[in-house]
């Protein structure tokens, strides 16, 4: 505007100052000269300015309606919160830039933002972080959001809104119109140790197991471990017993539910499970905490949690060490809060006498949740600590047992190569005195980053560095994992690496021979069979390290990417494997 008005001035370090100017003038139609007011001045070293101040519009009342003469504020009925213009959506939806002030309207993240699309529809999107940006060719100064892995921002986004209900470190979800609905809550308990699988029907409809008396005659569920390290849950329709001539039990024949998940052909063991539906209540004073202990009730609930839906678990399962104990489905994006007892109290005394618990929290809880000491819940039996998920979730959510103190170990199996045979070992620093990088060389790692130290390493052969085989290396991963490729940074990157891997910023490795190795990371977590191409004439061969993906990155049924499906043009079979016919 012509002035008087205000601008935001940025110095070379990105520090902002608000400057009042009285007037402006044009120079050769290419530049504007701003004249600071009497009590204001531009800071030294200013490099950019951006317009600031209020923008006014005139609203004309329709028909016989009139605005009240004493009106002070106005708010659109269909948009109770301010929306901000989307400047750009980054490549593959990885970032979202909006024209919004850096004033705390949007929390630092992980949190949720409401997106308005080109067709005027709205949807919620998660973001990991948000940062202020200076004005450039892409737009004015504003904010840039970074999406979680495999959760791109929609390419048709036009405006963005904060979601209501924010608190410091809070849920980042509106407790109003976007309140999630929890359904299909169930608990899973192992009835006993796994039993050996003798054989599997050709179509996977049944499996011979046992003998094992814990398998029910009808219904139930089994956890099946395959020879590749994968686990599959199979719903059982009915089972039958095979006995010998003298009446002794030989084995059970388990029949999978028609239309459900079949038994894998390479099944190794089957473990009987007890699955029970759980109640979903509300976090309010007086509500029961557990399904099997109605006397144990909530006394006080912080406002941030009051009224939210609460899954009631069995207190009898408090000693479970299983990886998957509790599961439920969330409709819409939400943070998940865990209430875990941290003290038992005798309320007959004034003040109550409490004994604080010192048990370690399970690994999955430490990895994927943050403690909220500002939120505390009291019960008739004591107090409960509150933990908040690091990332919003939707769809099916699975949580581990209360005593699950060690995460599942990642297994790499069936590693094959069209060159020299690969070797699976652990990534260790040279200072440890053990562990070569290659199968045919004396190179060791120096200064291996903590995230890679001790993780599963696939050692390749330096002599295979010239391979151009598109299926040079293949292996199986038993758990979802981030796959890292370590390669000499003095050579070009093969096309297959560019397509499926990105630079793992901040990670770099050196070797005892002075070689500098860049670190690439798979764009999304992968599981099952992984195939990699050749090094394509590079002077040094790459090696592979696989790191189990944090539980929070794989707990949701993430929506599909917004990009159109890509047709499959060819299917290749890695060397050393057999192609199974439909028969």
N, C-alpha and C positions, 0 to 999 in steps of 0.2 A: 504493500500500500504506500501511498504518497507520503504518509507521516502526518503527525507524529505516530510512531508505531514501534514495535520491538522486533529484534532479530536474535537468534541464537548464534553466537560466535564460537568457533572451534579453533584452538591453537594446534600446533604440530603434534602435541601429545594426546589430542582428543579431548582435552578438558573444555567444558562448555561454560560460557558466560552469557547472560541475558543483557543486551545493550539497548537502551532507548535512543532512537534517532528522531531528529526533528523533521528532516526533509531529505529528499534524494534528487539527483539530477542525472540525466543521461549524457554519456560521452561517446560521440561517433556512432550512436545506435548500437554499440557493442558492449558497453559497460555502464554500470550504475555506480554513482558515488553517493555514499550514505554519510550524512552529517550528524554526528553524535549530539545528543542534547547537552544542555549546560551542566547537568549533574551526572553525566554518564560519559564513558569513553570506551573505545575499543581496546582490548588487551593487546599487549605486545606479542608478536609472533602469530597473530591470527592468520589462518590460511583459508578458512571457509566460513560462510554464513548461511543460515537457513531461516526462512520466514517464521515468525512466531506470532502469538496473539490470537484473539478471537476472530472467528469468521462469522459474519452475520447473514442471515437469510430472512426474507419477508414471507410470512405465512398469511394467506388470504382465507378468511373464514368462508365456509360454503353455505349458500342459501341464506336463511334468516338467522344463522348462528352468529354470535358475537363473542369475542374474547373478553373476559372480565377485566375491567379497568385497573384492578389492583393486582393483576397477575405478576408473579415474580419469577417463576420457573415453569418450564414446559418439558414434557417427556413424551416421545412417541409411544403409543399403547402397544404396538406390535414389536417394539424393540426397546425393552426396559433398560438396556445397557448400551453404552456408546460402542459403535463399530468403527473399525479403522480400515482404510483402503489397503488392499494387497498390492504391493509394488511388483514383486516377482515371486515365482515359484521356481526353486532351483532344479537342476538336473535330477531326473528320477524322483522328484518330490522330496529330496533330502533336506532342503531348507525352505523357509517361508519368510519373506521380507515384507514388513508392513510399515505404513507411515503412521507411527504412534510415538508418543513421548516416552522417554525413559524415566518414568515417575513412580514405578512400583505397581502400576495397574496390572501388569502381568508378573506373576511370581517367577522366581528363578528356575523352577522346574527340578525334577520332572513334574509336569502338571498337564492340564488339559486346556485347549482353546476351542472356541466355537467358530466354525468356518461357515460363511455364507457363500454358496456356489452361484455360478452364472445363471442358473435357472431359478434362483431365489430360495432354493431349499437349503436346509442347515444340517450340519453334521458335526460331531465332536471329533477332535483329533488330539492325540497325545504328542507332547514334545519333551525332549530330554533337557534342553537348556535354551536360554534366550540371552542375547547380547545386543548392546547398542552399536549402531553403525553410523559412520559419517556420510554426508551426502556425496554421491558420485554419479556416474553416468546411468546407474540403475534407478536412481530416485533420490528423494530428499533424505535427510537424517531420519532414522527410525530404529526399528528392532528387527533382528533376524533370529528365527527359531530353528532349532535343529531337531529333526524327527528321530524317533527311536529306530533301531535296525528293523528293516522289513515292514515299516509302517509309514509309507510316503504320504506327504501332504497332497490333497487333490489338485490336479493341474488346472481345474476350472475355478479355483478359489478367487473370489472378488473382494470380500471383506472379512474381517476377523473381529471377534469379541472375546473379552475375558469371561470365564465362567464364574458364577456367584459362589459364595460360601468359602472364600479363601481365608486361611489363617496362616500364621507363620509356620511353615513346614506342614501345613494342613493337607487336606485331601485333594484340593484343587478341583472339586466336583460340586456342581450345584446341588443343594439338598432340596431343591424344589422340583421344577419340571423334568430335570434329568436324573432324578433319584433312581438308582439301579434297582432291579427286581431280582432277588435271589431265588433260585429254584433248583430242584433235583439234587438237593444236598444228601450225601451218603457217606458213610464211614466204611472202611475196609480193614479187616483184621485177618491175619494169617491163622489158619486153624492148626497148622503144623508145618514141619519141614517139607521141602520138595520131594517128590517121588519120581523115579526114573520113568521116562517114556520109552516103551518097547517098540512101538510102531505107530505110523500115522496113515490113515486112509488116503488114497490117491487124491481125492477132492478136498481133503482136510476136514471132512465132516465128523470124523471120530478119531480117537487115539486110544491105544492100549497102554494102561498105566498101572504101576503098582507091583504087588498088592498093597493096598492102603485102605484101612477101614474108615478113614476120615472123609472120604468122598461120599456126598449124599446121594440118595437114589434118584432124586429129581431136583432140578434147579441148581442154583449156586454159580460160582465163578471160579476159574483157576487162573493163576499167573504162570504163563509158559515161558521158559527160558530156552532160546534157540542156541545152536552150536556157534552161531556168529556173535553171540553175546547180547542179542536183542531180547526184549521182554514184551510179551503180548498178553492181554487179558482176553480170555475166551469165556463167553456165557455158555453154561451147560444146560441143555434141555432135559436130558435124562441120562442115567448111567446103568450099566448092567454088570453083574459079577460073573466071572468065569471061574469055575471050580474044578478040581481034579476028581478022579473016580472015588477017592476017599472023602470027598466033601471039603477039602482044604482050599482056601482062596488062592487062585493063581494070579489074577489081575483084574482090574476094572476096565471096562470099555466106556469111555466118556463120549457122549454125543453132543456136538456143538449145536446151539440154537439155530434152526434154519433161518437163513438170511443174515445171520450175525457173522462175527469174525471167525474164520476157520482156524484149525490148528496149522501152524507152519510145518512144512514138510521136514524141516531140520530140527524139530523140537527135541530138546534134551531132557528137561524136567518139567513137571507140572505141580504147582503148589495150590492146595485148596484154600479158598478165601471165603470169609463171611462178610457179606455186604448188607448193611442195614440203612434204611432211609432215616434221615434225621429231620427234626423239626426246625423250622425257621421262625424265630420270634422277633422281638424288638428290644433294643437296648434301652430300657427304662427302669427306674427304681422299682423293686418288687418282682422283677422278672426272674425266672429260673435261669441258672447258669448252665446246668447240665441236664440231659434227658434222664439220667439214672439217679439224680440226686435233687429232688424237688425242694428240699429244705435249703439248699445252697442258693441264695438269691442276691441280686444286685441291690446295693444300698444307695450309692451315689454314682452318677454317670455325668461326665463333663458335657457341656452344651454341644461341643463339636461332634459328639457321638450319639447324643440323646435322640432316640426315636429311629435310629438306623436299624436296618434288618440285621439280625444276629443268628448265626447258625449254632444250634445247641448240640454239642458233642457229648460223648459218654466219658465221664470222669474215670471209669474203669480202664480206659485206653491210655491213661496218662503215662504209662511206662513203655509204650510202643516205640520201637526203633525202626519201623518200616519207612521207606522213602515216600510212599503214597498211602496216607491214612484217611484224609478228609478231602472230598471233592464237592464242588457245587458250580452252578452256572450263573453268570451275571449277565443280565440284559442291559447293555449300555456300559460306558466307561466308568470305572470307579477305582479308588484306592481301596486296599484291603487292610483292615486293622486286626491285629492279633492281641487278645487279652490273655496274659499268662500269669498265674499266681506267683507272687514274689514274697508273700508273708502270710502266716496264719495268725489269727488274733482271737483273743478271749474277750468278748464284748461284755462279759459279766463284771469286769473291773472298770473303774473310771480313773484315768483314761484307759482304753483297752490295752491289754498286754499283748505285744506282737512278737513273733519269732520269724526273723527274715530268712528266706530260703537262699541258699548259695549254689544250687545246682547250675551247671553250665547250660546255656541256651543251645538248642540244636543247631547244627551247621547251616541248614537251609534257612533258618530264621536269621542267623548272623549275616549271611550272604545277601539276602534279598529284602531285609526289613531294617528300618532305623528305629531306635528307641525314642519314645516321646515322653520324656520325664515331665513335661508340662501337662500331660494328660494322665490322670490316675483314677482308677475305678476301685471302689470299696465294695466288699461283699459281706455276707453274714459270717463268712469263714476267714476273712482277712482282706488283703488288698491284691490288686492285679496290675502288673505293669502293662503298658500299651506299646505296641510296635506298629509302625506304619510301613506299608510296602514302598519300595523305592520308585516303583513305576506303576502307572495306572494299568488296569487289566480289564478284559471283557471276555465273554465266552466261558469255557470250562477252566476252572481254577483247581489245581491239585496241590495239597500241602502235605508235608511230611509229619512223622511222629514227633511226640514231645521229647523223646530221648534219642532221636536220630542224630547222633553226635559225629558221624563220619559220612561224607558224601559217597555216592557210588563211584567206583573207579572206572575210568575210561579204558576200554580194551580195544586195541587195534589188531585185527586178525586178517587172515587171508591176503597178506601183502604180496603182490606179484609185480614183476617188471619184465619188459621185453629185452632188457639188458641184463646186467648182473643182478643176482637176487638181493633185494633190499633186506635190511635187518632192523627190527623194531627194538628200541632200547629207551633209556631216559636221557633227556637233555641235561647235562651237567656242565659246570664251569671247569675250565682246565685246572684251576687251583685245587679242585677236589681230587686230582690225580687219577681220574678214570674217565673213559668215554671219548671215543673218536667221533668226528663229524661224519666221515665217509667210511665205507667198507674197505677201501683200498688206499687210504692216505693217513698221514699222521697229524692232520689238522685238529686242533682243539678250540673250543669256544673260550673267549676271554670276556669278562664282564657281561655275562648273560643276564638280560632283564629278569626281574623277579617274576613277572607273569609267565615266563617261559621256563624258568628253572625247575627241573625235576619232572617236567611234563613228557608225554610220550613223543619220542623222536623216531622218524623213519630215516635211517641212514641209507643213502644211495651211493653209487660208485662214481668217483671223479672221472673214470674212463668212459662213462656214458654221457659226458657233457655235450657231445655233438649230436645226440639223438633228436630226430624230428618226428618220431612216432607219436601220433595224436593220442594213443592209449598206452603211453610208456609205463605209467605207474598206476596201480589200482589197489585199494585196500578197503576194509570194512571198519566203521566206527560203531561201537556199541551204544554210545550216548550222543545226544546233540553236542556238537563241539565247534569252536572256532578253529579253523585250519590256517596255520601260518606257514608261509613259504619264505625261507631264508636264501637269498641269492646274492651273488657278487654284484655290487652296484656299478661296476665298470662296464657291464654288458647290457645289450638291449633286452627289452621285455617281450617274450613271445605273446602272440595275440590271445591265446587261451588264458594267460594270466591276467591280461588287461580286462577281459570280459568278466571273469569270476572273482577277481581279487582287487583290493584297494590298498593303498599305502597305510601301514599301521604307524601313524604319526607318533614320533617320540621314541620309537623302538629302533635301535641299531645295534648290530653285533660285530665285534672284531674277532679275529682268530690269532693264534700264536704265530702264524706266518705273515701277519700284517694285512690280511685280506679284510676289507670292509663289506659287510653283508647287509643289504636292505631287508626289511621285514614287510611282507605283504600279508594281508588278512582276508579271509573269505568274506564276501559281501554280506552273507547271511549264515547263521549256524547251519551245519549240515549233519546228517546222520545216515547210517547205512553205507552203501557202496559209493566210493569216491574214486573218480578217474582223472588223471592228470596227463598232460602232454609232455613231449620231450623238451629238453633245454634249448634246442635249436641253435647249435653251433657256438654256444657261449663258452668261454675258456674255463669256467668253473661250474660244476654241477650244483643244482639246488638241493636242499634238504627240507623236510617237512616236520613241523611240530604241531600236535593237536592238543587243544586245551578245552576241557569240558565247559560248555556254556553255562554261565550263571543261571540258576533255577528261574529267576524272574524273567529272563529273556525267552523262556520257552514254555511259560505256564499258561498263556492265553491262546485261544483260537483266533489268531490275528486275521483281520479281513484281507481279502486278496488285494494285490496291487491294482492301481487304477489303470495301468497300461493294458492295451488290448492283448489277447492271447497271441503267442507266436507259434505258427505251425511247426510241427516236427518234420524236418526234411530228411533225416536219416537216423538210424539207430545202429550204434556200433557195439560190439561185444568185446570186452577186454580180453587180451590173450591169456590163455591158461584157464578159461572158464568154459563151461558147456552151455549151449543154447537148449533150453527145455521146450519141447513141442507142447502144443495145447493139450495133447492127449496125456 
